[in-house]
């Protein structure tokens, strides 16, 4: 039985994860397509790691919540790098940073509280 705090952390994690899951292909394919690489290869490069924790997060597996936080750090660092280096995509990077941070924070809280 999950406590209310753990349930909220789970929803926080899922909200952040699913938002990043939807934002990445929208960003790459429609909002700001890349100029150096093809859209397909860039989408595969940035979206394929997001497919790994999908099943475990939806099925509420505690171990997946624990390790998916490490994956969120990849998207946090990508967002910070884009914030620093790009003048045209800063608003997208800020949105990604907020989503990935909520994913990371929720996953850390959920893993901690479920482990107690």
N, C-alpha and C positions, 0 to 999 in steps of 0.2 A: 504494500500500500504506500503510495507516494504522499508526502505531505503537500500542503498547499504551496509552500515555498519552492519545493522541488518541481511541482507541476508548472508553476509560473516560470521557473528557469528553463524547463523543457520547451514551453511555448516561445519564450524569448530566443532560445537557440534555433528552433524551427523557423521562426519569423526571419531572423537574420540570415540563416542558411538559404532558405527559399528565395529571399530577396536577392542575394548574391547570385543564386542559381539562375534567376530570371534576368538580372541586370547584365551579366557578362555577355550572353549572346546578343541581347538588344544593343549593347554598347558597340560590340564589334561589327555586327551585321548591318545595323540601321542608323544608329545615332552618330557614330564617328568611326567609319571604316578605316582600317590601317592602310598605310601607303607603301610600306616596304614588303610586307608578306601578304599572301592571299587571305581573304576572309575565312576561308575554310580551314586553312592550317592554323591560323591564329585562334579561331574558335575551338578547334580540337585541343590546341596547346593549353588554353586557359579554362576550358570547360570540362575536359576529361577528368581532372582531379576531383571536381565537384561530384562526379558520379559515384565515386568510391564510398562515401558515407551515407548515400541516399537511403538505402534499404535499412541500415541499422538505426538511423535517426527516426525513420518513420515507424519502425517496429519497436522503438524505445529501448534499445540495447544500451546498457550503461557504459560498456567498454567503448562503443562507438562515440558516445558523447565525449569521453575522455580524450581519445586520439583525434577526433575531428577538430578540436580546438587548435591543435598544432597546424592543421591544414588551413584554418582561418588566418593564422599568422602570415601565411603566404600571400593571401589577398589583402591583408592589412599593410604589409610591406610594399606590395604593388601599388596600392592606393597612395601611400605616402610618397613613393617614388614619383608617381604621376603628378601628385600635388606640387612637388618641388620642381619637376622638369617640364611640365606642359602648361602653357598659358590658355590653351583652348579647351582642355578637358578637365579643368580643376573642379568644376561642379560635379562631374561624373565621379571623379576620384573621391570627393568629399562624401557623396552618397554611398559609394562602395565602402569607404572607411567606416561610416556609421553602421552599415549593415554587417560588415565583417566583424566589427567590434562587438556588436550585440550578439552575434553568433559565438564569438570567443568567450565573452563574459558569461553568457547563458550556459555554454558547454562546461566551463570551469565550475560554475556554481552547481550545476546539475550533477556533475561527476563527483564533486566533493560531498554534497548532501546525500547522494545515493550510496556513497561509499561508507558512510557513518553507520 
